[in-house]
Amino acid sequence: MSPLLATSDKSFWHGFLDFYALHLPPKIDGAVIEFGVFKGHSIRWLIERFPEASITGADILPVQPEWPLHPRVRYRQMDQDDASQVVQVLAEVPGIQLIIEDGSHMPKHQSTCLKHGLQALQAGGTYILEDIHTSHPAHSLYQEEFGTRPAQTSLSVLLAFEHLLRSGRPLTPAVRDGLARGAHFDADDIESLFGAVASIHMFKRATLPTSCWRCGSSNFDYHAYRCECGVELMGAADSMTLVVKKRGSAA
Ligand SMILES: C[S@@+](CC[C@H](N)C(=O)[O-])C[C@H]1O[C@@H](n2cnc3c(N)ncnc32)[C@H](O)[C@@H]1O
């Protein structure tokens, strides 16, 4: 994968890149949206990886000096906490073939973007929900929203869908209603999301990261599964990403 991503935590910490290489479309002649720009690493890579795509970077921040300026790239300041802004950003972009959701990582925001993003995506398009481990009950962002109680999130719902699809089971009304218990998706959302999904591929890092996200060191205390600075290297809720393919084929 591109050296442009060498400095991204997608590479040195999460180890997502080989997985993405398997699931990204070979080419895109429509639109790409990435929620979450940060320093613009991923936007630089998208410019190179999809030379025919028009690219939107959506972030709560205004345009930053280090973000790449390019004729095929536009930026949109928005807040994932406001569903109407998510809908608006998606509506402004015709022909969306790829959405990468790498924004706040708050479970509620992940669900808002998934619900509206999958709807806006073209038939046959690809939706990447990056860092979905923040919706795992062991993660602090999950605990901020739900405490210690079991809760409906994008992770629980998409894992359920993957399980149903893999085992060839239908979404019965009873399963749908069970999945609809929660604040993020109602029964209609569950029904329409399930109907839209062709496949779901899940990645969870099973090896040590290349280097530490906090201090950059590769000096690890191997028996403690910690970096020398103390960061945990193999947390239960770490380095998980999901690729969802939408049904149908592009027009
Ligand atoms: C993980 S970084 C994005 C990294 C980038 N995708 C990359 O791989 O190079 C997360 C970004 O989400 C943005 N963000 C945080 N909260 C947000 C919100 N409520 N709405 C929109 N963007 C948000 C942050 O400003 C930050 O730039």
The ligand as a Tripos MOL2 file, in Angstrom:
@<TRIPOS>MOLECULE
LIG
   27    29     1     0     0
SMALL
NO_CHARGES

@<TRIPOS>ATOM
      1 C1         -8.9300    9.7720   13.4410 C.3       1 LIG1
      2 S1         -8.9360   11.4300   12.8870 S.3       1 LIG1
      3 C2         -9.0670   11.2210   11.1360 C.3       1 LIG1
      4 C3         -7.8360   10.6140   10.4990 C.3       1 LIG1
      5 C4         -7.8410   10.5830    8.9920 C.3       1 LIG1
      6 N1         -9.0440    9.9440    8.4820 N.3       1 LIG1
      7 C5         -6.6220    9.8330    8.4910 C.2       1 LIG1
      8 O1         -6.6780    8.5860    8.4170 O.co2     1 LIG1
      9 O2         -5.6380   10.4710    8.1610 O.co2     1 LIG1
     10 C6        -10.4910   11.9780   13.4130 C.3       1 LIG1
     11 C7        -10.9990   13.3130   12.8950 C.3       1 LIG1
     12 O3        -12.3870   13.4010   13.2440 O.3       1 LIG1
     13 C8        -12.6920   14.7580   13.5070 C.3       1 LIG1
     14 N2        -13.8900   14.8400   14.3760 N.ar      1 LIG1
     15 C9        -13.9690   14.6900   15.7150 C.ar      1 LIG1
     16 N3        -15.2140   14.8800   16.1560 N.ar      1 LIG1
     17 C10       -15.9820   15.1420   15.0530 C.ar      1 LIG1
     18 C11       -17.3640   15.4310   14.8600 C.ar      1 LIG1
     19 N4        -18.2180   15.4850   15.8890 N.pl3     1 LIG1
     20 N5        -17.7920   15.6660   13.6080 N.ar      1 LIG1
     21 C12       -16.9380   15.6340   12.5470 C.ar      1 LIG1
     22 N6        -15.6000   15.3550   12.6800 N.ar      1 LIG1
     23 C13       -15.1290   15.1160   13.9080 C.ar      1 LIG1
     24 C14       -11.4380   15.2990   14.1910 C.3       1 LIG1
     25 O4        -11.3840   16.7100   14.0670 O.3       1 LIG1
     26 C15       -10.3230   14.5580   13.4630 C.3       1 LIG1
     27 O5         -9.8010   15.3460   12.4190 O.3       1 LIG1
@<TRIPOS>BOND
     1     1     2 1
     2     2     3 1
     3     2    10 1
     4     3     4 1
     5     4     5 1
     6     5     6 1
     7     5     7 1
     8     7     8 2
     9     7     9 1
    10    10    11 1
    11    11    12 1
    12    11    26 1
    13    12    13 1
    14    13    14 1
    15    13    24 1
    16    14    15 ar
    17    14    23 ar
    18    15    16 ar
    19    16    17 ar
    20    17    18 ar
    21    17    23 ar
    22    18    19 1
    23    18    20 ar
    24    20    21 ar
    25    21    22 ar
    26    22    23 ar
    27    24    25 1
    28    24    26 1
    29    26    27 1
@<TRIPOS>SUBSTRUCTURE
     1 LIG1         1 GROUP 0 **** ****
